Amino acid sequence: MADIDRDVQNVTWLESFASRKAGRRRDQQPAEAEAPGFADMLIVNLGGLFSVALASLGVWKLAELII
């Protein structure tokens, strides 16, 4: 417990974590991004609409149950 208190008070572990993260960020190159096609967007949008419809149906049935 004393070790944890000492580390928290000295904050030595934050510097090493920050330097590792900064080094990792420098090494990574941005990947080539590919724009989604029409079919991909259509599938995602239909899935979103389906989930909204399902959630609306659930809220409606819950309201019927309560009322």
Order of alpha helices (4+ residues) and beta strands (2+ residues): alpha-alpha-alpha
